[in-house]
Amino acid sequence: MVIPTVVEQISLPSEDVRGSLESSPLVSSPDSPHGPSPVSELLDSPSIPAICTDVNVVPEHEKNELEQSILNLEGEIAQLSLKQRSLDDKRREALNKILDIKGSKISGSIRVFCRVRPFLPTDKRKIQPISTGSEKIVVKLAGTSKEFEFDKVFLPQALQEEVFGEVEPVLKSALDGHNVCVLAYGQTGTGKTFTMDGTNEKPGILPRALKELFHQASLNNSFSLTFSISMLEVYMGNLKDLLAPKPTCRSYEALTRCNLNIQTDSKGLVDIEGLTDVALPDFAAARWWYGKGRRVRSTSWTNVNEASSRSHWNSKLTQILRDSLGHGSKVLMVALVSPCEDDVLETICSLNFAKRARGIESNKELPEELKKLREKRIALLEEDMREAEAECQKVTNQLQKAEIALSENRRLFSTKFRLCEAESKTPMSAEEDTKEAIGTPRTSKKDIKGDLSSSLPRFMTSTAASRQRQSAAEKEIVGRAISFRSGTRSSIQFSASQSVSYSDPRLKAIFQNSNRKSRYAETNPLIRDSAKNNGSDRRVDPLPRSKLASSSDPNFSATLCRHRRRKSDFI
Ligand SMILES: Nc1ncnc2c1ncn2[C@@H]1O[C@H](COP(=O)(O)OP(=O)(O)OP(=O)(O)O)[C@@H](O)[C@H]1O
């Protein structure tokens, strides 16, 4: 009665095994006087392969197919990553050109906007001395008029969204690794806070920028970005750390938080000693810390020694912004002006400063034809950029799908074949081996026996002597089954060494490292070589780890590491 159990364990019936089984006293041949045994019937049946399947042995062709699929997906991912990279380069190049053309025609990197505040109920003389166009602003004073030209002029009714829309390209540039600085400048009460911070209902540039940065970073998974935030206020020559932990007493510690020192690090970059730098894992954290900084900013300066450095304070700001205003950085200044006649002198002062910052005289305007050419060029570049962005998004989606398929295939592979391989390699005790050779768990065997004996009439159940004989016969069969099993196992090991073994370089590439960069570096000679080159050419900025914007892409590691500074400048 145990024969079917033995048969169930035979995965690849060979002639030897067949012979062993058929010669067993319990397994009679078709010619035997007892007629064909259940085993013989099973072995002769055309459905043997389906019945004789060892649960621990997966067909080799399935293994090869899965392995091939993994390799194909790896190749596809490498190709898509390259495509994604080149589209991203294309987009970045177009964006840079746009910013350069849109920026000052002379300095190339500073864009200056002007925003006119609307009349407020508290304003006294609501006579508007300013006339505006989309790039021009004219101020009338004592019968004369003065004209200023900027990259963009926002009318009093301009929405926060419109202003942010013009800032957005510069943010993308920040994610591409450029230092970016957004400044608001103007007379008191003209809307600097409103433009940069805004209100809960009408958020300004900063909250929108934080949201957009995290959103943009989440769209592209070809590299990883880390964000951190620092906030400081420059007031009367003193630097206040807005994110510092609350001082326990109004003492020296509190004072030092208001008198940070500006230093130059070993690389000649600006370093504000002791400035709090908080890592931002997500947008929620960014919003929280930004809110904290805003609240601290609104509190009064009580412990500050106002006489300390008045003489060289409009220079502290310059020192702080030095890196952000330097070569290769993108600067955006918003000059805020009042619409009131009473403020007209201040307005002219602000506009003159903004004009100097922009570096172009309004009377040296570009001829109309050149202007049109410039606009046309910008429109073409914007189209290129949009196309590259859309294409890049498609590739990113394909990449995500391929990565999901790859991880699913790997999971399948490791559960099916590694388990199987481990199973076949684990040394088994004689008892375990016997159990396995017989196959069905003991309980099942008992069940079968129990079921059968209970279903048989008493006279058909075995006597003590017949049980002894049966046991001896079983032992013999089990002995043969064990030797067969051993043979099977070694054959699994052999085939495994061809396809599943860790010594196989193809699988090594798949299993060894889940890190994409190194995996690609191993599997794709193109990437491996470029990574090597970049590694030798690029200088790695030794900023503290928390201050680094790390990237899995070797091309980005050097350029993104200045995010901390960019962020602090930004705020
Ligand atoms: N574009 C605008 N639309 C509606 N309200 C505005 C706008 N700009 C400024 N305001 C309002 O004008 C007032 C002064 O603005 P805000 O406080 O932003 O000026 P400020 O330049 O930051 O002033 P200060 O330099 O004194 O801090 C606020 O009540 C603000 O809500």
The ligand as an SDF file (V2000), in Angstrom:
LIG
                    3D

 31 33  0  0  0  0  0  0  0  0999 V2000
    0.4720   91.6410   -4.3280 N   0  0  0  0  0  0  0  0  0  0  0  0
   -0.2130   91.8670   -3.2140 C   0  0  0  0  0  0  0  0  0  0  0  0
   -1.5190   91.5720   -3.1720 N   0  0  0  0  0  0  0  0  0  0  0  0
   -2.2370   91.7790   -2.0600 C   0  0  0  0  0  0  0  0  0  0  0  0
   -1.7080   92.2880   -0.9210 N   0  0  0  0  0  0  0  0  0  0  0  0
   -0.4030   92.6200   -0.9110 C   0  0  0  0  0  0  0  0  0  0  0  0
    0.4100   92.4150   -2.0460 C   0  0  0  0  0  0  0  0  0  0  0  0
    1.6540   92.8170   -1.7520 N   0  0  0  0  0  0  0  0  0  0  0  0
    1.6280   93.2300   -0.4740 C   0  0  0  0  0  0  0  0  0  0  0  0
    0.3900   93.1230    0.0310 N   0  0  0  0  0  0  0  0  0  0  0  0
   -0.0230   93.4960    1.3670 C   0  0  0  0  0  0  0  0  0  0  0  0
    0.6920   94.6600    1.7140 O   0  0  0  0  0  0  0  0  0  0  0  0
    1.0930   94.6170    3.0720 C   0  0  0  0  0  0  0  0  0  0  0  0
    2.6000   94.7920    3.1960 C   0  0  0  0  0  0  0  0  0  0  0  0
    3.2190   93.7010    2.5580 O   0  0  0  0  0  0  0  0  0  0  0  0
    4.4940   92.9630    3.1490 P   0  0  0  0  0  0  0  0  0  0  0  0
    4.3600   92.8110    4.6150 O   0  0  0  0  0  0  0  0  0  0  0  0
    4.6780   91.7600    2.3600 O   0  0  0  0  0  0  0  0  0  0  0  0
    5.5970   94.0250    2.8680 O   0  0  0  0  0  0  0  0  0  0  0  0
    7.1560   93.9270    3.1630 P   0  0  0  0  0  0  0  0  0  0  0  0
    7.8380   94.4830    2.0060 O   0  0  0  0  0  0  0  0  0  0  0  0
    7.5180   92.5400    3.5230 O   0  0  0  0  0  0  0  0  0  0  0  0
    7.2830   94.8530    4.4110 O   0  0  0  0  0  0  0  0  0  0  0  0
    8.5240   94.9280    5.4640 P   0  0  0  0  0  0  0  0  0  0  0  0
    9.7270   95.2810    4.6890 O   0  0  0  0  0  0  0  0  0  0  0  0
    8.1110   96.0180    6.3760 O   0  0  0  0  0  0  0  0  0  0  0  0
    8.5880   93.5810    6.0970 O   0  0  0  0  0  0  0  0  0  0  0  0
    0.6050   93.3080    3.6230 C   0  0  0  0  0  0  0  0  0  0  0  0
   -0.6280   93.5380    4.2730 O   0  0  0  0  0  0  0  0  0  0  0  0
    0.3800   92.4760    2.4010 C   0  0  0  0  0  0  0  0  0  0  0  0
   -0.6360   91.5130    2.6110 O   0  0  0  0  0  0  0  0  0  0  0  0
  1  2  1  0
  2  3  1  0
  2  7  2  0
  3  4  2  0
  4  5  1  0
  5  6  2  0
  6  7  1  0
  6 10  1  0
  7  8  1  0
  8  9  2  0
  9 10  1  0
 10 11  1  0
 11 12  1  0
 11 30  1  0
 12 13  1  0
 13 14  1  0
 13 28  1  0
 14 15  1  0
 15 16  1  0
 16 17  2  0
 16 18  1  0
 16 19  1  0
 19 20  1  0
 20 21  2  0
 20 22  1  0
 20 23  1  0
 23 24  1  0
 24 25  2  0
 24 26  1  0
 24 27  1  0
 28 29  1  0
 28 30  1  0
 30 31  1  0
M  END
$$$$
